[in-house]
Amino acid sequence: MAARRRHTTSRSTRALKQREVSQPAAGMWWRAGVIVLAGALTYWNSLSGPFILDDQLSIVANRSIRQLWSLSRVVVPERELPVAGRPLVNISFAINYAIGGFEVRGYHIANVAIHLLCALLLFGVVRRALNVASVQARFARTSAHLAFAVALIWMLHPLNTEAVNYLTERTESMMGLFVLATLYAGIRAVTSRRSATWQTVSVLSCALGMACKESMATVPLLVVLYDWTFVFQSLKEAMRARWRFYAGLAATWLALAALMWSGPRVHSTGFSTGVRVWTYLLNQTVMIVQYLRLSVWPRSLVINYGPPLPLTLTDVLPYALLVGVLLLLTGAGLVWRRKLGFLGAWAFVTLAPTSSIVPIATEVGAERRMYLPLMALVVLAVIGGTLLWDRLEIVWPSLNTLVTTRRRSMGGLLVLALVSMALAAGTIARNREYASSLSLALTVLERRPSSVAHHMVGTELIAAGRPEEGVMHLREAIRGSSRAHYALGVELFREGKWDEAIDQLRTFVRLEPLLLEVVPARTLIGRAFATQEKWSDAIEQFRLVLTMTPSNVEAEGLLADALLKQQMFEEAAVHYRTYLKDRPNDLSALANLGISLVATGKLDEAVATFRRAVDLDPQDGAARRNLANALLDTRDFAGAAVQARQAVTLRPDDAVAHDLLGLALGSQGQFDEAKSQFERALQIDPANSDARDHLARVLQFRLR
């Protein structure tokens, strides 16, 4: 039995080696050069585009990328960030930051470079797929030409601009890079003498892709599907020949599971977002048809399609029927026309993670999701066009006489040039729309008017220094966009309209209790209450913020300040200590901690706290005054006199400092000098009752 199994395995391996013949194509390098040059020229005008939308979270506010040397922090960014659970992308941002800080050009260059690498890998994948034995007779002679056309058209297609220009969507392009690397290395492993090496590269690429985006989960299945379609006669034969390789690819799911274990973005993606599965699925039928339209006619592109709408089956019936027919055709193709079916399967499988039943609450659709599916559609168009011409030559033999091989080649090149120029022009025009966040938002309002579009425009108008227009758009947006309540509340807070700001922010918190912005919203509500001296309400909000984010240093400080105002000195001291662990040089917090300690009778700790403040800034007269006051309470009159005299020198018009110096001197029996200090305090502030009482007492001592 063992001998029989060895014989079967050996025969399968020999068959495997015979099924793909690598045929190097002439002109490989110049084609690769054209792809790179065309891509670089097309995206040249995108390099100065600003940080937009989620870039503010992924890059500008992402503190983890500022510490490349602390790899443990870089690979675990904060939860709910767009790069959470995607450590490799976050590392790439950290490298960008280490090289150029927040200089946006460097980030854009990296995104364009990744896109060009994807195009080169696509060129390699398609060329090698067209050289396998099952299609070699038909395509081997033209495989390099067809692969070049596919890579060039896909790279220049305007539908890819979001994945390139929107820096945060490096998650999509980096994942695409590793998808193609996984497949390319898997294809090379079929016939290479270094099969094990190529399989290792494929598995490693798959694992790296899992660290870029969750949609990579479908790739092991795509590799098996490719092998079954192009290399082997049956799935059973593929499994028998390459089961170890497939097991290695499947093992990368464990890496993905580990990255997803903590739920890095549970509030925006998944079944806990509050969006019903059925509702999301109905919305996707509309979006898939929209993607197909844009693949053919990439005009009026939109960067934000907004959240899912409450649609019914009746609303989407025509779209659902079309998608259903396409799925049936894909299934039929896998049975009867396997290679054609593979292209349909590639499109649907790569779309499935974001366009099926797993809800994404923040976006019903996104054009970047077509980054991988578009590859299959372009292959279908290019190969389909070639096969259609072949069919015409069979139907009308006279075409062979009219169109020579040379003319056919020149005609194909001309068509490719025209298509490429048209696509490049569209991409260049779309790049210009990314020139500013405001211009991009206005395109959304123009092409897909909605509450979400008004929200975007309102936010960008405010950022551009046009707050009145911005508030107008935000008031329009709150009719249908719950997030707009937050943006409006922030602007009203900035304008000092406390009550209205509180109302808008509270509405936002009630409607969207799971979003990241709830924390800053509650913080602003608390600050608005504090400004109105509604301390108990402010304390309630700051406590809630700390419940949601226990390590929120800002909330610790704000809560401590509010507790101090309520004379809740013991608890205030606790929160000031916590705050000062992270901000040890905050003079105001040190002063307030000292005041709280004095109020609770912890005089020695208070003195030490005030000394710390004086050491940090010896020229701070207020800090010296506080220390003098605390030293008086401990009856260290000489030390108090030294500090009070320094405070008077630094702040000669500070009545309290003169009063403290008078007390310190009087306590040491220096009544004449004490009397002059009290008199000076009253000259500065005639209403200072403490100085008046102290002067009366020192006069009594002098009379005795």
C-alpha positions in Angstrom: 0.0 0.0 0.0 2.8 2.4 0.9 4.6 1.7 -2.3 1.4 2.3 -4.3 0.9 5.7 -2.5 4.4 6.7 -3.3 3.9 5.7 -7.0 0.7 7.7 -7.1 2.3 10.8 -5.6 5.3 10.6 -7.9 3.0 10.4 -10.9 1.0 13.4 -9.7 4.2 15.4 -9.2 5.4 14.5 -12.7 2.0 15.5 -14.1 2.3 18.8 -12.2 5.7 19.6 -13.7 4.3 19.0 -17.1 1.3 21.3 -16.8 3.0 24.6 -16.9 5.9 25.6 -19.1 7.6 28.9 -18.3 8.3 30.8 -21.5 10.3 34.0 -21.0 8.8 36.8 -23.1 10.9 39.0 -25.2 10.7 42.6 -24.2 9.8 42.0 -20.5 11.9 44.8 -19.2 10.7 47.5 -21.6 7.2 46.6 -20.8 7.9 46.8 -17.1 9.5 50.2 -17.7 6.5 51.5 -19.6 4.2 50.4 -16.8 6.3 52.2 -14.2 6.8 55.3 -16.3 3.1 55.6 -17.3 2.0 55.1 -13.7 4.5 57.6 -12.3 3.5 60.3 -14.9 -0.2 59.7 -14.3 0.0 60.0 -10.5 2.6 62.8 -10.5 0.0 65.4 -9.8 -1.3 63.5 -6.8 1.8 63.9 -4.6 0.9 67.1 -2.9 -2.6 66.1 -1.9 -3.3 66.8 1.8 -4.2 64.4 4.5 -8.0 63.7 4.2 -10.8 62.1 6.2 -9.4 59.1 8.2 -5.8 60.2 7.4 -6.2 62.4 10.5 -6.7 59.3 12.6 -4.4 56.9 10.8 -1.5 59.3 10.5 -1.7 62.8 12.1 -3.3 61.7 15.4 -1.7 58.2 15.5 0.9 58.5 18.2 2.1 55.0 17.7 3.7 55.8 14.3 6.0 58.4 16.0 7.9 55.7 17.8 9.3 53.3 15.2 12.0 52.2 17.6 9.2 50.9 20.0 8.0 48.1 17.7 5.6 46.8 20.4 3.6 50.0 20.2 3.8 50.3 16.4 2.3 46.9 15.8 -0.5 47.5 18.3 -2.1 50.9 17.5 -5.1 52.1 19.4 -8.4 50.2 18.9 -10.9 51.5 16.4 -8.3 53.3 14.4 -8.4 52.4 10.7 -5.0 50.7 11.1 -6.0 48.7 14.2 -5.4 45.0 13.6 -3.3 46.0 10.5 0.2 46.2 12.0 2.2 46.0 8.7 0.4 49.1 7.3 1.0 50.9 10.6 4.7 50.0 10.4 4.8 51.5 6.9 3.3 54.8 8.2 5.9 54.7 11.0 8.7 54.4 8.4 7.2 57.3 6.5 7.1 59.4 9.7 10.6 58.5 10.6 11.9 59.7 7.2 9.8 62.8 6.8 7.5 63.5 9.7 4.2 64.7 8.4 5.5 65.8 5.0 2.7 64.4 2.9 4.6 63.9 -0.3 6.5 61.0 1.2 3.3 59.1 2.1 2.0 59.7 -1.4 5.2 58.4 -3.0 4.9 55.2 -1.0 1.3 54.7 -2.0 2.1 55.2 -5.7 5.1 52.9 -5.4 2.9 50.1 -3.9 0.4 50.6 -6.7 3.1 50.3 -9.4 4.5 47.1 -7.7 1.0 45.7 -7.8 0.8 46.4 -11.6 4.1 44.7 -12.2 3.0 41.6 -10.2 -0.3 41.6 -12.1 1.7 41.6 -15.3 3.7 38.6 -14.1 0.7 36.7 -12.8 -1.3 37.1 -16.0 1.6 36.3 -18.3 2.4 33.1 -16.5 -1.3 32.1 -16.2 -1.5 32.4 -20.0 1.5 30.1 -20.4 0.2 27.1 -18.5 -0.3 24.0 -20.6 -4.1 24.1 -20.7 -4.1 27.5 -22.5 -0.6 27.6 -23.9 -1.5 26.6 -27.4 -3.9 29.6 -27.7 -2.1 32.3 -25.7 1.6 31.5 -25.3 2.6 33.6 -28.4 0.7 36.7 -27.2 0.8 36.2 -23.4 3.3 39.0 -22.8 1.3 41.4 -25.0 -2.0 40.5 -23.2 -0.5 40.7 -19.8 1.0 44.0 -20.5 -2.3 45.4 -21.7 -4.1 44.1 -18.6 -1.5 45.5 -16.2 -1.4 48.9 -18.0 -5.2 49.3 -18.2 -5.7 48.2 -14.6 -3.0 50.5 -13.2 -4.3 53.6 -15.1 -8.0 53.0 -14.3 -9.5 55.9 -12.4 -11.4 53.5 -10.1 -8.1 52.8 -8.3 -7.5 56.4 -7.4 -9.1 56.1 -4.0 -6.7 53.3 -3.0 -3.8 55.4 -4.2 -4.6 59.0 -3.2 -6.4 58.3 0.0 -3.4 57.5 2.2 -5.3 55.5 4.8 -6.3 53.1 2.0 -2.8 51.8 1.8 -4.5 49.0 3.7 -6.1 48.0 0.4 -3.1 48.4 -1.9 -0.7 46.7 0.5 -3.1 43.8 0.8 -3.4 43.7 -3.0 0.4 43.6 -3.3 0.6 40.5 -1.1 -2.4 38.9 -2.8 -0.6 39.1 -6.1 2.7 38.1 -4.5 1.1 35.0 -2.9 -0.5 34.0 -6.2 2.7 34.7 -8.3 5.0 32.7 -6.0 2.4 29.9 -6.0 2.4 29.8 -9.8 6.2 29.9 -9.9 6.4 27.0 -7.5 4.6 24.8 -10.0 7.5 24.4 -12.4 10.5 25.9 -10.7 13.4 23.7 -9.5 13.2 25.7 -6.3 9.6 24.8 -5.7 9.9 24.7 -1.9 11.4 28.2 -1.9 8.6 29.6 -4.0 6.0 28.0 -1.8 7.6 29.5 1.3 7.6 32.9 -0.4 3.9 32.4 -1.2 3.0 31.4 2.4 5.0 34.3 3.8 3.4 36.7 1.5 0.0 35.4 2.5 0.8 35.9 6.2 2.1 39.5 5.6 -1.1 40.2 3.7 -3.1 39.1 6.7 -1.3 41.8 8.7 -2.6 44.4 6.2 -6.3 43.8 5.9 -8.9 41.2 6.9 -10.1 40.7 3.3 -6.8 38.7 2.8 -8.7 35.8 4.3 -10.0 34.7 0.9 -6.6 34.3 -0.7 -5.8 30.7 0.3 -9.1 29.7 -1.4 -8.2 31.7 -4.5 -4.9 29.9 -4.8 -6.6 26.5 -4.6 -9.2 27.8 -7.1 -6.4 28.9 -9.5 -4.7 25.6 -9.3 -7.9 23.7 -10.0 -8.7 25.9 -12.9 -5.4 26.3 -14.7 -3.0 23.5 -13.5 -4.9 20.4 -12.4 -7.7 18.3 -13.9 -9.5 18.0 -10.6 -9.6 19.4 -7.1 -8.7 16.0 -5.7 -5.5 15.9 -7.8 -4.6 19.5 -6.7 -5.0 18.5 -3.1 -3.0 15.4 -3.5 -0.1 17.2 -5.2 0.1 20.4 -3.1 -1.7 19.7 0.2 1.3 20.8 2.3 1.4 24.1 0.4 -2.3 24.6 1.0 -1.9 23.7 4.6 0.7 26.4 5.0 -1.6 29.0 3.4 -4.4 27.9 5.6 -2.2 28.3 8.7 -2.0 32.0 8.0 -5.6 32.2 9.0 -4.3 31.7 12.6 -2.3 34.9 12.2 -5.4 36.7 11.1 -7.4 35.3 14.0 -4.8 36.5 16.5 -4.9 40.0 15.0 -8.7 40.0 15.2 -9.0 38.4 18.6 -9.2 41.8 20.5 -11.8 43.2 18.1 -9.8 46.1 16.9 -12.8 47.8 15.1 -15.9 46.2 16.5 -17.8 49.5 16.5 -17.5 50.0 12.8 -17.3 46.5 11.3 -19.0 43.3 12.0 -22.2 41.9 13.4 -22.1 44.1 16.6 -22.3 47.4 14.7 -26.1 47.7 14.9 -26.6 47.3 11.1 -28.8 44.3 10.2 -27.2 41.7 8.0 -30.2 41.7 5.6 -30.2 45.4 5.3 -26.5 45.5 4.5 -26.9 42.7 1.9 -29.7 44.6 0.1 -27.6 47.7 0.0 -24.7 45.7 -1.5 -26.8 44.6 -4.6 -27.0 48.3 -5.5 -23.4 49.0 -4.8 -22.1 46.0 -6.8 -24.0 47.2 -9.9 -22.6 50.7 -9.3 -19.1 49.2 -9.1 -19.7 47.4 -12.5 -20.9 50.6 -14.0 -17.8 52.5 -12.8 -15.5 49.8 -14.1 -16.9 50.4 -17.6 -17.4 54.1 -17.3 -15.4 55.6 -14.5 -17.0 59.0 -14.2 -18.4 60.9 -11.3 -16.4 59.0 -8.7 -17.4 59.4 -5.0 -15.2 59.0 -2.0 -18.0 58.6 0.6 -21.2 56.7 -0.1 -22.5 57.1 3.4 -24.0 54.5 5.8 -26.4 51.7 4.7 -29.9 52.8 3.8 -33.1 51.1 5.2 -33.9 49.4 1.9 -36.4 46.6 1.1 -36.2 43.8 -1.4 -38.7 45.7 -3.6 -36.4 48.7 -3.7 -33.4 46.7 -5.0 -35.1 44.0 -7.0 -33.6 44.9 -10.4 -30.1 45.1 -8.9 -30.6 41.9 -7.0 -31.7 40.1 -10.1 -28.7 41.3 -12.1 -26.3 40.3 -9.3 -28.0 36.9 -9.0 -27.7 36.3 -12.8 -24.0 37.1 -12.6 -23.5 34.7 -9.7 -25.4 32.0 -11.6 -23.2 32.6 -14.7 -20.1 32.4 -12.5 -21.2 29.1 -11.1 -22.1 27.8 -14.5 -18.7 28.9 -15.8 -16.9 27.0 -13.0 -18.7 23.9 -14.2 -18.5 24.2 -17.9 -16.1 27.0 -18.7 -13.8 26.9 -15.7 -11.3 29.6 -16.7 -14.1 32.1 -17.5 -15.8 31.1 -14.2 -12.5 31.7 -12.4 -12.6 35.4 -13.4 -16.1 35.8 -12.1 -15.2 33.9 -8.9 -12.1 36.1 -8.4 -14.4 39.2 -8.6 -17.0 37.9 -6.3 -14.7 36.3 -3.8 -12.5 39.3 -3.4 -15.6 41.5 -3.0 -17.3 39.2 -0.5 -15.6 40.3 2.7 -16.9 43.9 2.3 -19.8 43.4 0.0 -21.8 40.5 1.3 -23.4 39.9 4.8 -20.7 41.4 7.1 -22.0 44.9 7.9 -19.7 47.9 7.7 -21.7 50.6 9.5 -19.6 53.6 8.4 -19.7 52.9 4.6 -22.2 51.2 2.5 -19.8 51.2 -0.4 -16.3 52.3 -1.3 -14.6 52.4 -4.7 -11.4 51.1 -3.2 -13.1 47.7 -2.7 -12.8 47.2 -6.4 -9.0 47.2 -6.3 -8.7 43.5 -6.7 -12.1 42.6 -8.4 -11.2 45.1 -11.2 -8.3 42.9 -12.1 -10.6 40.1 -13.2 -12.8 42.5 -15.1 -9.9 43.9 -17.0 -8.6 40.5 -17.8 -12.1 39.5 -19.0 -12.2 42.6 -21.3 -8.7 42.2 -22.8 -8.9 38.4 -23.3 -12.6 38.7 -24.3 -11.7 41.3 -26.9 -9.0 39.0 -28.4 -11.3 36.0 -28.5 -14.1 38.1 -30.1 -11.7 39.1 -32.9 -10.7 35.5 -33.4 -14.4 34.6 -33.7 -14.9 37.3 -36.2 -12.0 36.0 -38.3 -13.7 32.6 -38.3 -17.1 33.9 -39.3 -15.7 36.3 -41.9 -12.5 34.7 -43.4 -12.1 37.8 -45.6 -10.8 39.6 -42.5 -7.7 37.5 -42.7 -7.0 39.1 -46.1 -7.8 42.6 -45.1 -6.1 42.6 -41.7 -2.6 41.1 -41.8 -0.8 40.0 -38.6 1.2 43.3 -38.7 -1.9 45.4 -39.1 -3.6 43.4 -36.3 -0.7 44.1 -34.0 -0.6 47.7 -34.8 -4.4 48.0 -34.4 -4.2 46.3 -31.0 -1.4 48.6 -30.0 -3.4 51.7 -31.1 -6.5 50.5 -29.2 -4.4 50.0 -26.1 -2.8 53.4 -26.5 -6.2 55.1 -26.9 -7.8 53.3 -24.0 -4.7 53.9 -21.8 -4.6 57.6 -22.6 -8.4 58.0 -21.9 -8.0 56.2 -18.5 -4.9 58.2 -17.6 -6.7 61.4 -18.4 -9.5 60.4 -16.1 -7.1 59.5 -13.3 -5.2 62.8 -13.7 -8.5 64.7 -13.5 -9.5 62.7 -10.4 -6.2 63.4 -8.8 -6.9 67.1 -9.0 -10.1 66.6 -7.0 -7.9 65.3 -4.2 -6.0 68.6 -4.2 -7.9 69.8 -1.1 -10.3 68.2 1.3 -12.9 70.9 0.5 -12.8 70.3 -3.3 -13.2 66.5 -2.6 -16.1 67.1 -0.3 -17.8 69.3 -2.9 -17.6 66.5 -5.5 -19.5 64.2 -3.1 -22.2 66.8 -2.6 -22.5 67.4 -6.3 -22.5 63.7 -7.3 -24.3 62.0 -4.4 -26.1 64.7 -2.4 -27.0 63.4 1.0 -26.7 64.3 4.7 -23.3 62.7 4.7 -22.2 64.9 1.9 -23.5 68.0 3.7 -21.6 66.8 6.8 -18.3 66.5 4.8 -18.7 69.9 3.2 -19.7 71.6 6.5 -16.7 70.2 8.3 -14.3 71.2 5.5 -15.7 74.7 5.3 -15.1 75.2 9.0 -11.6 74.0 8.6 -11.1 76.4 5.7 -12.1 79.3 7.9 -15.7 79.7 6.7 -17.6 78.7 9.8 -20.9 80.3 9.0 -21.3 78.4 5.8 -20.0 75.3 7.5 -22.6 75.5 10.3 -25.3 75.9 7.6 -24.3 72.7 6.0 -24.0 70.9 9.3 -27.5 71.9 10.3 -28.7 70.4 7.0 -26.7 67.3 7.7 -28.1 66.5 11.1 -31.4 65.6 9.5 -30.0 62.3 8.3 -26.4 62.0 9.6 -26.1 61.3 13.3 -22.3 62.0 13.1 -23.0 65.6 12.0 -24.4 66.3 15.5 -20.8 65.9 16.8 -19.2 68.2 14.2 -21.9 70.8 14.8 -21.5 70.5 18.6 -17.7 71.0 18.3 -18.2 74.2 16.3 -20.8 75.6 18.6 -18.5 74.9 21.5 -15.8 76.8 19.8 -18.1 79.7 19.3 -19.0 79.7 23.0 -22.6 78.7 22.4 -22.5 76.3 25.4 -26.1 75.2 25.8 -26.6 74.5 22.1 -23.3 72.7 21.9 -24.3 70.5 24.9 -27.6 69.7 23.2 -25.9 68.6 19.9 -23.2 66.6 21.6 -25.7 64.8 23.9 -27.8 64.0 20.8 -24.7 62.5 19.1 -23.9 60.4 22.2 -27.4 59.1 22.4 -27.6 58.2 18.7 -24.0 56.8 18.3 -23.0 55.4 21.7 -20.4 53.1 20.3 -18.3 55.4 18.1 -14.8 56.7 19.0 -16.0 60.3 18.9 -18.2 59.7 22.0 -15.1 60.2 24.2 -14.2 63.7 22.9 -18.0 64.5 22.8 -18.4 63.8 26.5 -15.2 65.6 27.2 -16.5 68.7 25.4 -19.9 68.4 27.3 -18.0 68.3 30.5 -15.9 71.3 29.6 -19.0 73.3 28.6 -20.6 72.5 32.0 -17.3 73.5 33.7 -17.3 76.9 31.8 -20.8 77.4 33.1 -19.6 76.4 36.6 -22.1 73.5 36.6 -19.5 71.4 38.4 -21.6 68.4 39.3 -22.7 67.9 35.7 -19.1 68.4 34.5 -17.9 65.8 37.1 -20.5 63.3 35.8 -19.2 63.6 32.2 -15.6 63.4 33.1 -16.3 60.2 35.2 -18.0 58.7 32.2 -15.0 59.5 29.9 -12.7 57.7 32.4 -15.0 54.7 32.5 -14.7 54.4 28.7 -11.0 55.3 28.5 -9.3 54.7 31.9 -6.0 55.9 30.6 -7.4 59.2 29.4 -4.9 61.7 30.9 -6.8 64.8 29.8 -10.0 63.6 31.5 -8.0 62.9 34.7 -6.9 66.5 34.8 -10.3 67.9 33.9 -12.0 65.8 36.5 -9.5 66.8 39.1 -10.1 70.5 38.4 -13.9 70.1 38.7 -13.5 68.2 42.0 -11.3 70.9 43.3 -14.0 73.5 42.4 -16.5 71.4 44.3 -14.1 71.3 47.3 -13.9 67.5 47.0 -10.2 67.8 47.9 -9.4 64.2 48.8 -10.7 62.8 45.4 -9.2 65.7 43.5 -5.8 64.8 44.9 -6.1 61.2 43.7 -6.8 62.3 40.2 -4.1 65.0 40.2 -1.6 62.4 41.2 -2.7 60.1 38.3 -2.6 63.0 35.9 0.9 64.1 37.0 2.3 60.6 36.4 1.9 61.3 32.7 2.4 65.1 32.8 4.9 65.6 35.7 5.8 69.1 34.6 2.3 70.7 34.6 2.7 73.6 37.0 -1.0 74.3 37.2 -1.7 70.7 38.2 1.1 70.7 40.7 -0.3 73.9 42.3 -3.8 72.5 42.5 -2.6 69.2 43.9 -0.7 71.2 46.6 -3.9 73.2 47.4 -5.9 69.9 47.7 -3.2 68.4 50.0 -3.2 71.5 52.2 -7.1 71.3 52.4 -6.9 67.7 53.5 -4.1 68.4 56.1 -1.3 66.7 54.3 1.0 69.6 54.7 4.4 67.8 54.3 3.3 66.3 50.9 1.9 69.8 50.0 5.2 71.4 50.7 7.0 68.8 48.6 4.6 69.4 45.8 5.0 73.2 45.8 8.8 72.8 46.0 8.6 70.6 42.9 6.7 73.4 41.1 9.3 76.0 42.2 12.2 73.7 41.0 10.5 73.4 37.6 10.2 77.2 37.2 12.1 79.3 39.8 10.8 82.4 38.1 7.1 81.6 38.8 6.0 83.9 41.5 2.7 82.1 42.0 4.5 78.9 42.7 6.8 80.6 45.3 3.7 82.2 46.9 2.0 78.8 47.2 5.1 77.3 48.8 5.4 80.2 51.2 1.8 79.7 52.3 2.3 76.0 52.9 5.5 76.6 54.9 3.6 79.1 57.1 1.1 76.3 57.8 4.0 74.0 58.9 5.3 76.9 61.0 8.5 77.1 59.0 8.5 80.9 59.2 12.1 81.4 58.0 11.5 79.3 54.9 8.2 81.0 54.3 9.9 84.4 54.5 12.5 83.4 51.9 9.9 82.1 49.4 7.5 85.1 50.0 10.3 87.6 49.5 11.1 85.9 46.2 7.4 86.0 45.2 7.3 89.7 46.0 10.4 90.3 43.9 8.9 88.4 41.0 5.4 89.8 41.4 5.7 93.3 43.1 2.0 94.0 42.5 0.8 90.8 44.1 -1.1 91.9 47.3 -1.3 88.3 48.6 2.5 87.8 48.2 3.1 91.0 50.3 0.6 89.8 52.9 2.3 86.4 53.2 5.7 88.0 53.5 4.2 90.2 56.3 2.9 87.1 58.1 6.2 85.3 57.8 8.2 88.4 59.1 5.7 89.1 61.9 5.8 85.5 63.1 9.6 86.0 63.5 9.0 89.2 65.5 10.0 91.6 62.6 7.0 93.8 63.2 8.1 97.0 61.5 8.9 95.2 58.2 5.8 93.1 58.5 3.8 96.3 59.0 5.2 97.8 55.8 4.3 94.6 53.8 0.7 94.7 55.0 0.4 98.4 54.1 1.9 97.7 50.7 -0.7 94.9 50.2 -3.5 97.3 51.1 -2.1 99.9 48.7 -2.3 97.3 45.9 -5.7 95.9 47.0 -7.6 98.1 49.5 -10.3 95.5 49.7 -8.0 92.8 51.0 -9.6 92.0 54.3 -6.8 89.5 55.3 -4.1 92.2 55.0 -6.2 94.7 56.9 -6.7 92.2 59.8 -3.0 91.3 59.8 -2.0 94.9 59.9 -4.3 95.6 62.9 -2.9 92.7 64.8 0.7 93.7 64.1 -0.1 97.2 65.3 -1.5 95.7 68.5 1.7 93.8 69.0 3.8 97.0 68.5 1.7 98.8 71.1 2.4 96.2 73.7 
